[in-house]
Amino acid sequence: MAVVMSTKNRPILMKKTWDVNTTGTPCCNKIYTCRVCHDEAEQHQIQRKDVRKVKCLKCAEQQPVASNCRQCMVQFGKYFCQVCNLFDDQDKKQFHCDACGICRVGGRDNFFHCLKCDMCLHVGLRESHKCVENASKSNCPVCLELLHTSRESVCMPPCGHPIHETCMNGMLKTGNYACPTCAQCLVDMKGVWEHLDEEIAATPMPDEYKDYNVQILCRDCHEESRVLFHVLGLKCAACGSYNTCRTQEPEQGANVEEGSQAAAATQESNGQSENVDTLDPREQHTADHSELDVADHRSNKH
């Protein structure tokens, strides 16, 4: 395989089975500016670690992978990884993680590798993140791109299901705060819940619903509780979250039962009135004919 790098002095990368007479990659016999361009244009991916030779774009010298050209001594890239065959001129604080098997950006001192999650995380999450086995080997739940080799920034929410930072920000902008995988809150919602508390306190329910109790399940702490119903939200009795769902039919109090009975009686009364006033036109037509038939019969009898 071969890849032409985008920078003028960068090399052409070639697989170990490369033929010196070949003008393109062995997989598709084409030349690309970089491996990313190759992968986007073709229906297969180049295996970066299989590359064994490079071709200098300045002097066209074919040679083993190295940081400098052996013929003209030009530097192929300010950053060079001989394992990943990666060349880069931009300083992104790149480092190679042996556990991940690929290069990462951001500085080695700022990250640690979690063996259970099998991914590099910021040192600030060392004691606070929730481990999910092989989390990095999963796809982003929004765009479905493989997270392990993704070039986009990845966030680790409290639930432990990684997601692209751009995808999560897009969800939050549209009011979707729950993890697509487990429905737990992606960010701290304490401020939102406090605002909702104020709205509920300022919006009392009607008297017939004051004793209206429902059974709920909290998606954040996974505890069940029985709480008073409110149209604006159902607050978890354990953690105070409004990220909840109802699990059973509501338990009606005395006021609700009386209100329901009164509503049923009113509905029944209205239904009877409607039956009297709104007679089916076909039935009305039949009744008129019956009266005419009786009248005709009486007149004929006389």
Secondary structure, 3 states (H helix, E strand, C coil): CEEECCCCCCEEEEECCCCCCCCCCCCCCCCCCCHHHHHHHCCCCCCHHHEEEEEECCCCCEEECCCECCCCCCECCCEEECCCCEEECCCCCCEEECCCCEEECCCHHHEEEECCCCEEEEHHHCCCCCCCCCHHHCECCCCCCECCCCCCCEECCCCCCCEEHHHHHHHHHCCCCECCCCCCECCCCHHHHHHHHHHHHCCCCCHHHCCCEEEEEECCCCCEEEEECCCCCCCCCCCCCCCEEECCCCECCHHHHHHHHHHHHHHHHHHHHHHHHCCCHHHHHHHHHHHHHHHHHHHHHC
